[in-house]
């Protein structure tokens, strides 16, 4: 019953947000199962190596080429001595003796598992009883968790739920300490259709997993987005833990980028901590600070040490806030000559935004920046970024040209089809209005993409 409520709320929200086509597109990807042993061993190295070695494999897989080739040449009846020699002659030789022995056991088990796969016996066993086959495979590949083996099954084209993040989010929602892989599979496969269960699992992973493809939100990771989550009405975690802890609520709002929902007074009280003692003068200063009024020096009439300490703290906040504002708004009058300038100025502000935001840099006839303005927040489309909203501030400031700028929170700065169509529309509108659109720059914290540099502005 709890799972049905969980899925129904998610389905309704996806429909309301219009994410069906995006999710359908992602979930329609065809899994290319490995066709030879070298590819199959590559899957093993990415999933089952100890954490440090797995990270090294992801960064520099070519360093494991000789090991993969050696493993690919193993026969069904290879000896433990042979496996140990392969490990000792690779970069994994630095592991301690106990870790290497466990690794050798795992390699041997996986080698036998591959034999079952290439002999087609695995496919037959999966059709008969996927849960039983998974259990046997976990025992065979020493040291592997059911979640890892389930992910391996998916990579080989056998559909089975494997999203540990989604299971953890459901456990939080249902008020459970944890959900084992077996329980997760049971919850999702009540209809008996494992393929449908795996499809639902993939969909949930887009919302609750660490990955964030195509701008879809990641609801529970790395921290819960409880203040704005559509599930909060039925979520046990929100009702019993999150909602009952105001400080925890505010800290999660800060972590998740939901700062617009934090009341200024709440934020100041959080920062001042024990310095605030609910004294009349202190509350007056908080009210003035929240209005943006300058506090100035502590009045001579103030004799209380507690009030003086509080006022000094508020002054420090005022100075820090002023410096931050200046750092973010000190580019007026500067010449913008390239997308590199835009990236240099805004990579650390726009690149760290939790949501996709669209800005314009307004330039005069010598390409000095007159103003930098936020136009919209949300996944870029022609509804959010209308020519009227884009060009209204440029017309008001008698701009000669503008540069379009937006961020991709995922870090992948490649333009989407929506990015291309929105750019085309705004370039055409600018031509009609006599305001040239010089470039469209997509920014992450470490990279940028320039439409002009890639000759896409025409």
PyMOL commands that set and color helices and strands:
alter all, ss='L'
color gray80, all
select helices_A, chain A and resi 2-17+20-27+37-48+51-59+61-72+80-88+91-94+97-118+121-140+146-155+164-174+181-188+194-208+213-215+226-228+232-234+236-242+246-256+259-261+264-275+280-290+305-328+339-350+387-396+417-433
alter helices_A, ss='H'
color red, helices_A
select strands_A, chain A and resi 357-363+369-377+401-407+436-443+448-450
alter strands_A, ss='S'
color yellow, strands_A
deselect
rebuild
show_as cartoon
